[in-house]
Amino acid sequence: MLNVFVSFSRISCVAAIWFAGISCETLLDDARAATEVRSEPGGTRFMVVDGLDVLLAPGGARLLFIDENTIRTGPGAPHVLYLDGDNVRSEPGGPRVAYFDGNTLRRSPGGPILLVIDGKDVRKEAGGPRVLYLDGDALSRSQLAAALYQWNPALFKLSPAELEKLKQEADAASSASSQAARDKLLGKFTIINSNIAFLAKGTCEIAKQGNYFSVNMDFQNGQKWTGTAIARQAFKEQELWTAVGPTAGTILGVYEAQDEIVKGEWIPQAAMKDGASALGAETLEGAPVFNGNYTITSGKHILNRGGYSGTVRMSIFPTLKNDSFSPRLLEYQIGNSRVTGIGAIIPYGLERQALVAAVSTDKIFAVGRISEDTTSGVHLDFCTNTKVSGYILLDK
């Protein structure tokens, strides 16, 4: 009679649960999942891991919620921990705070041991003293991580030294990536095409010189351009911003808006050898949109030739259509001297843009950007002070 009752109970459970799309075995597994985390067998109970919940006591208040590979304080709450395979992270894509090496919890692969899970015992090291006892069924990795976090959150916190090491590694990786991207823009190139016929053949050599880059172009028609470039990151891609002309008299400038004022830096070719001591600088007062009249409130001449003040007018002028640039004519009045320059606005981030500029003693000179894309490869986009814009395609 008892056997009949048990069979009937199981059939009733299956029938009732089937309509909800859940098997009776699942419920029975969940029922068996409750594991008490104690100091030792029969010792102080710290918590209960019951299915997706970490509870204070059987049927008690929820401490943590296991949302698949994410551990939260409750359904829909922010991340506490995130399991990414063998890695435990503070959040998706965040830094690794622990690593499961089989039954060993380490800080990182091959790194210091945090804990060893020895069957039902949790120890500080293999064969060491027990620190926790898992009284019940074996826990999944997510359940175990949640229980260990509840017991000691400091296990999953990186020390200042570890955080600094991570930062240094990230900086090194970023630097290596940036260097690799810049290397594609360096070397000796063949000029294979241009929208300006007499610039369509020749060679271009780009080389790192100290903190800057030299650009030397030798066109088939006998013209030569020489200039200076600076490396910048635009929308996560490496570029070189440059000013070139027939002689070393062409000076590269970069203006950026900072806190409602405009700051400028001037880079002569001498900076490739002499470094920062050769640089010039400007502070402009005016709307940070690179258009209109500006007062030069403070200026420092290149090559330590003293200070200056004055005005500059930035105005739009038409060129052939070029999506890479918004050209600007620059008209400086410094004392009794009047100087004309060329500029181009280059967007380089979300709502971020710079004005790359050039002034020169030459009759014709250009400002440009050297970059790479999947369609045209390495190319120089440029505009000149004679109101011509274009491109030059390069190939190694």
Backbone hydrogen bonds, N-H to C=O, Kabsch-Sander energy under -0.5 kcal/mol:
donor,donor_aa,acceptor,acceptor_aa,energy
5,F,1,M,-1.8
6,V,2,L,-2.4
7,S,3,N,-2.4
8,F,4,V,-2.5
9,S,5,F,-2.3
10,R,6,V,-2.3
11,I,7,S,-2.4
12,S,8,F,-2.6
13,C,9,S,-2.3
14,V,10,R,-2.6
15,A,11,I,-2.6
16,A,12,S,-2.4
17,I,13,C,-2.7
18,W,14,V,-2.3
19,F,15,A,-0.8
20,A,17,I,-1.1
21,G,17,I,-0.5
21,G,18,W,-1.3
22,I,17,I,-1.8
27,L,23,S,-1.4
28,L,24,C,-2.3
29,D,25,E,-2.8
30,D,26,T,-2.7
31,A,27,L,-2.4
32,R,28,L,-1.5
33,A,29,D,-0.7
33,A,30,D,-0.9
34,A,31,A,-0.5
35,T,49,V,-2.4
36,E,135,D,-2.3
37,V,47,M,-2.6
38,R,36,E,-0.7
38,R,133,Y,-3.0
39,S,44,T,-1.8
43,G,40,E,-3.2
46,F,37,V,-3.3
46,F,44,T,-0.6
47,M,37,V,-1.2
48,V,55,L,-2.6
49,V,35,T,-3.2
50,D,48,V,-0.8
50,D,53,D,-2.9
51,G,49,V,-0.6
53,D,50,D,-1.9
54,V,64,L,-2.5
55,L,48,V,-3.5
55,L,53,D,-0.6
56,L,61,A,-2.2
60,G,57,A,-3.4
63,L,54,V,-4.0
64,L,54,V,-1.4
65,F,72,R,-3.5
66,I,52,L,-3.2
67,D,65,F,-0.8
67,D,70,T,-3.3
68,E,66,I,-0.9
70,T,67,D,-1.7
71,I,81,L,-2.8
72,R,65,F,-3.0
72,R,70,T,-0.5
73,T,78,P,-0.7
77,A,74,G,-2.4
80,V,71,I,-3.0
80,V,81,L,-0.6
81,L,71,I,-1.4
82,Y,89,R,-2.8
83,L,69,N,-3.2
84,D,82,Y,-0.6
84,D,87,N,-3.1
85,G,83,L,-0.6
87,N,84,D,-2.1
88,V,98,A,-2.8
89,R,82,Y,-3.5
89,R,87,N,-0.5
90,S,95,P,-1.3
94,G,91,E,-2.8
97,V,88,V,-3.2
98,A,88,V,-1.5
99,Y,106,R,-3.0
100,F,86,D,-3.0
101,D,99,Y,-0.8
101,D,104,T,-3.5
102,G,100,F,-0.9
104,T,101,D,-1.4
105,L,115,L,-2.9
106,R,99,Y,-3.3
106,R,104,T,-0.7
107,R,112,P,-2.1
111,G,108,S,-3.1
114,L,105,L,-3.4
115,L,105,L,-1.7
116,V,123,R,-3.2
117,I,103,N,-3.2
118,D,116,V,-0.8
118,D,121,D,-3.2
119,G,117,I,-0.8
121,D,118,D,-2.2
122,V,132,L,-2.4
123,R,116,V,-3.2
123,R,121,D,-0.5
124,K,129,P,-1.0
128,G,125,E,-2.6
131,V,122,V,-3.4
132,L,122,V,-1.5
133,Y,38,R,-2.9
134,L,120,K,-3.4
135,D,36,E,-3.2
135,D,133,Y,-1.0
136,G,134,L,-1.4
137,D,34,A,-0.5
144,L,140,S,-2.8
145,A,141,R,-2.7
146,A,142,S,-2.3
147,A,143,Q,-2.5
148,L,144,L,-2.7
149,Y,145,A,-2.3
150,Q,146,A,-2.4
151,W,147,A,-2.2
152,N,148,L,-2.6
155,L,152,N,-1.9
156,F,153,P,-1.8
157,K,154,A,-1.6
163,L,159,S,-2.7
164,E,160,P,-2.3
165,K,161,A,-2.1
166,L,162,E,-2.2
167,K,163,L,-2.3
168,Q,164,E,-2.4
169,E,165,K,-2.4
170,A,166,L,-2.6
171,D,167,K,-2.8
172,A,168,Q,-2.4
173,A,169,E,-2.4
174,S,170,A,-2.6
175,S,171,D,-2.7
176,A,172,A,-2.6
177,S,173,A,-2.5
178,S,174,S,-2.7
179,Q,175,S,-2.7
180,A,176,A,-2.5
181,A,177,S,-2.2
182,R,178,S,-2.7
183,D,179,Q,-2.5
184,K,180,A,-1.0
185,L,182,R,-1.7
186,L,183,D,-1.3
187,G,206,I,-2.9
189,F,187,G,-0.6
189,F,204,C,-3.7
190,T,395,D,-3.8
191,I,202,G,-2.7
192,I,190,T,-0.7
192,I,393,L,-2.1
193,N,393,L,-0.9
195,N,391,Y,-1.1
197,A,195,N,-0.6
199,L,196,I,-2.1
200,A,197,A,-1.6
202,G,191,I,-0.8
203,T,218,D,-2.3
204,C,189,F,-2.3
205,E,216,N,-2.8
206,I,187,G,-2.5
207,A,214,S,-1.9
209,Q,212,Y,-3.4
212,Y,209,Q,-2.0
213,F,229,A,-2.0
214,S,207,A,-2.9
215,V,227,G,-2.2
216,N,205,E,-2.3
217,M,225,W,-3.2
218,D,203,T,-2.7
219,F,217,M,-0.5
219,F,223,Q,-2.6
220,Q,201,K,-2.3
221,N,198,F,-0.5
222,G,219,F,-2.0
225,W,217,M,-2.5
226,T,245,G,-3.4
227,G,215,V,-2.0
228,T,243,A,-1.4
229,A,213,F,-2.2
230,I,241,W,-2.3
232,R,239,E,-2.5
234,A,232,R,-0.5
234,A,237,E,-3.4
235,F,233,Q,-0.5
235,F,348,Y,-2.6
237,E,234,A,-1.6
239,E,232,R,-2.8
240,L,370,I,-2.3
241,W,230,I,-2.7
242,T,368,G,-2.9
243,A,228,T,-1.8
244,V,366,A,-2.2
245,G,226,T,-2.0
250,T,247,T,-1.0
251,I,359,V,-3.0
252,L,267,I,-2.0
253,G,357,A,-2.6
254,V,265,E,-2.1
255,Y,355,L,-2.8
256,E,263,K,-2.5
257,A,353,Q,-0.6
258,Q,261,I,-3.5
261,I,258,Q,-1.2
262,V,284,L,-1.9
263,K,256,E,-2.9
264,G,282,E,-2.8
265,E,254,V,-1.7
266,W,280,G,-2.3
267,I,252,L,-4.0
271,A,268,P,-1.7
272,M,269,Q,-1.5
273,K,270,A,-1.3
274,D,270,A,-3.1
275,G,271,A,-1.8
277,S,274,D,-0.8
278,A,275,G,-1.8
279,L,276,A,-1.5
280,G,266,W,-2.4
281,A,300,K,-1.7
282,E,264,G,-2.2
283,T,298,S,-2.2
284,L,262,V,-3.4
285,E,295,T,-2.6
286,G,284,L,-0.5
289,V,287,A,-2.2
290,F,287,A,-0.7
292,G,314,M,-3.1
294,Y,312,V,-2.3
295,T,285,E,-2.0
296,I,294,Y,-0.5
296,I,310,G,-2.9
297,T,283,T,-1.7
297,T,295,T,-1.2
298,S,283,T,-1.2
299,G,308,Y,-1.2
300,K,281,A,-3.0
301,H,306,G,-3.1
303,L,278,A,-1.6
304,N,301,H,-0.7
305,R,302,I,-0.9
308,Y,299,G,-1.7
310,G,296,I,-1.3
311,T,333,Q,-2.1
312,V,294,Y,-2.2
313,R,331,E,-2.3
314,M,292,G,-2.9
314,M,312,V,-0.5
315,S,313,R,-0.5
315,S,329,L,-2.2
317,F,327,P,-0.7
325,F,322,N,-1.3
328,R,343,G,-2.8
329,L,315,S,-3.3
330,L,341,G,-2.2
331,E,313,R,-2.3
331,E,329,L,-0.5
332,Y,330,L,-0.5
332,Y,339,V,-3.4
333,Q,311,T,-2.5
334,I,337,S,-2.6
335,G,333,Q,-0.5
337,S,334,I,-2.2
339,V,332,Y,-1.9
341,G,330,L,-3.3
342,I,358,A,-2.4
343,G,328,R,-2.5
344,A,356,V,-1.9
345,I,326,S,-1.5
346,I,354,A,-3.0
348,Y,352,R,-2.1
349,G,352,R,-1.3
352,R,349,G,-2.2
354,A,346,I,-2.0
355,L,255,Y,-2.4
356,V,344,A,-2.5
356,V,354,A,-0.6
357,A,253,G,-3.2
357,A,355,L,-0.5
358,A,342,I,-2.3
359,V,251,I,-1.4
360,S,340,T,-0.5
366,A,244,V,-2.9
367,V,383,C,-2.3
368,G,242,T,-2.9
369,R,381,D,-2.1
370,I,240,L,-3.5
371,S,369,R,-0.5
371,S,379,H,-2.1
373,D,377,G,-1.3
377,G,373,D,-1.6
379,H,371,S,-2.5
380,L,392,I,-2.6
381,D,369,R,-2.4
381,D,379,H,-0.6
382,F,390,G,-2.4
383,C,367,V,-1.9
384,T,388,V,-2.6
385,N,365,F,-1.8
387,K,384,T,-1.4
390,G,382,F,-2.6
392,I,380,L,-2.0
393,L,193,N,-2.7
394,L,378,V,-2.6
395,D,190,T,-1.8
